[in-house]
């Protein structure tokens, strides 16, 4: 027996030592955990205050450098961290710091884990421990570890009521011992407090704020129609979003009605049946706390287990299994006839089940996730009137923590503002001179540069301030490059405003011009800027991808392909295509900005902005040659197909439908025409100019030069008729060109040569009309006549040279616009024709000079200017013939030639 006691004693010592070792290993910080003055925090338990993202849970300080979190719920955030601060107000929290390496970037569902503080952080530094979203500077929830007023530490008090007023204390009690799922979007939580003979119930549902939540006990004597005779608590939110919870009794499946004789029936408050409730004996439900967060309604109330009202309240036996009933539905606000909230028909959202409140139940896994999490008012900007910007108290600011004063738009507190791209928004700013209104990319506002952060300001600034007596009116025009989400804020204070949702108003409103491409299957939109062009293309039939190209065909074109990948992300990629196979599609690296693509019911829409001229040398890469000249028509083609892949292009990427011809888009005019529709016009213009400058006008010069030996005025008639015909055709061809271009632009070399040739050609008949009088039979040639001869010859021949240069550059310009092999063949034909003409002139000039040498050797007594072939007045041939007939000299005239020949 003694041996047994000794062994037992030894065992107790070992167990005690082991327990001490375990306790030491858990609570002792060790060498890596610095000692702090916060030992009294250890082993205390705190409840998180829910601020948003349905965060709830329990925190327990383990030791000086770690804490444990249990029953932790939270909806996923973007970049969420554990955060320490000296206080729970805006200024303190925004100046806080990260306290742990752990990131909370997922949804938590009743999870538990231990968190270790950073090596340089101790509890002495932390008065408030928060769950903090870094990008939005948002408080998801927090616990206050120390009372900031006197520096003492405390446990969060239980929720209590003083004279009917809710006391929140350390915060918004959302934790319960039990939880039961009633529906996918509806739960009931409860904690039984037998010591105080009460039960605290929390109802939460992902519903709209105009809906009610009802929960209660069924009539224990009912075998069916369990709602009849039921004792329920109806909860909800008033118009000002303050919560309510009242006792109701069900006498009929209808809205509460009061007959003329005063009889009450339906789903009515207990107080209506009795007429008044002076001491709270009938309506014994007490509101504890209520909130709307993330589209989820939560209301906590307290009921006695034994009610003084035996007529309309059912007695609760906490140890018995009883049937409970519940419902969700819309609620009608009070009016003058019925000054109470009226639950409407639940529309099928109701049910019943058996429940023993003393048994532990927790089948609620994770937070409720509402589809519509936006409870803020929505203000949609339109053209009817200005949006009035003012300030007011922060009551339901959507992004805690917040200042005491926030921005109001049209008398609504920090609403979600929705604007449309391409639609102007007018603001009437009346927020005071201490508030400078602006639209920014920074969710906090308050001038990000002061926080060493960068931001993009889209509208407003220091000048955007005013008061009600003298408001400042400014207009903002969001365009296609404005992001989908920006923020309206104050330049002088943080977190006074909220989100601006920028939506597409429709592509016609976002772009200055649009045309329908070939076959009416694709619409092409564009807006020109100084150095860039914004482009959009929308297919008019369902497809897997949409491609547009710049060129006469897919071969030798620059292509832009928009599609949505398997993950749902829209993409826009660029390519150079030099063949008809998948291997001939070469990805390029064009500088695209604001590129996006979306698919709605199979209709692809893509948008992008690109520079007019790539910022690279023309010979470096193929895309460097992809220049968009607004003055030159842009040839656009399109294609659609079922599937596109950016990684492995194959036959599957080939198009299933494509344009049959390119469309020439006139970017500056905002219109387009089919390429073939304009080719006859250009062909007529080119043919007319060739006929004039290549045949008629040179023929007139040759006639004046080499046909003087013809008797009479034949050479003169040929010369004049050919010149006038050529000038007429030049003028008509000029009109064709102006009509085709809708104006005249001197940007191209062809136009410059052409206009100079026309000026020189018009100068010739004017020059002939102003010709000095020819000398008489025995007179010498005057100096004026001599100068005129030189000018007439030089201008005429110069016009021909410039006209031929215009023909060559025009053919080259035509080739650049169409890239057609026919154009290249016509160019070679023109060059050949010019060579033939040059050879012909050389041959004729040789024969003429030979004749002159023969004449000089045969007769050496000729007189310059006194023969039969005297140059005749180009404009008055009859007068010339009369003068010729009246001449008395029988000597042969020779043609006047410049002395330098």
Secondary structure, 3 states (H helix, E strand, C coil): CHHHHHHHHHHHHHHHHHHHHHHHHHHCCCCCCCCCCCHHHCCCEEECEECCCCCEEEEEEEECCEEEEEEEEECCCCCEEEEEECCCCHHHHHCCEEEEEEECCCCEEEEEEEEECCCCCCHHHCCEEEEEECCCCEEEEEEECECCCCCCECCCCCCEEECCEEECCCCCCCCCCEEEEEECCEEEEEEEECCCCEEEEEEEECCCCCEEEEEEECCCCCCCCCCCCCEEEEEEECCCCCEEEEEEEECCCCECEECCCCCEECEEEHHHHHCCCCCCCCCCCEEEEEEEECCEEEEEEEEECCCCCCCCCCCCCCCCCEEEEEEEEEEECCCCCCCCCEECCCCCCEEEEEECCCCCCECCCCCCCCCCCCCCCEEECCCCCCEEEEEEECCCCCCCCCCCEEEEECCEECCEEEEECCCEEEEEECCECCCCEEEECCCCCCCHHHHCCCCCEEEECCCCCECCCCCEEEEEECCCCCCCEEEEEECCCCCCCCEEEEECCCHHHHCCEEEECHHHCEEEEEEECCCEEEEEEEECCCCCEEEEEECCCCCCEEEEEEEECCCCCEEEEEEEECCCCHHHEEECCCCEEEEEEEEECCEEEEEEEEECCCCCCCCCCHHHHCCCCCCCCEEEEEEEECCCCCCCCCHHHCCCEECCCCEEEECCCCEEEEHHHHHHHHHHHHHHHHHHHHHHHHHHHHHHHHCCCCCCCHHHHHHHHHHHHHHHHHHHHHHHHHHHHCCCCCCCHHHHHHHHHHHHHHHHHHHHHCCCCCCCCCCCCCHHHHHHHHHHHHHHHHHHHHHHHHHHHHHHHHHHHHCCHHHHHHHHHHHHHHHHHHHHHHHHHHHHHHHHHHHHHHCCCCCCCCCCCCCCCCCCHHHHHHHHHHCCCCCCCCCCCCCCC
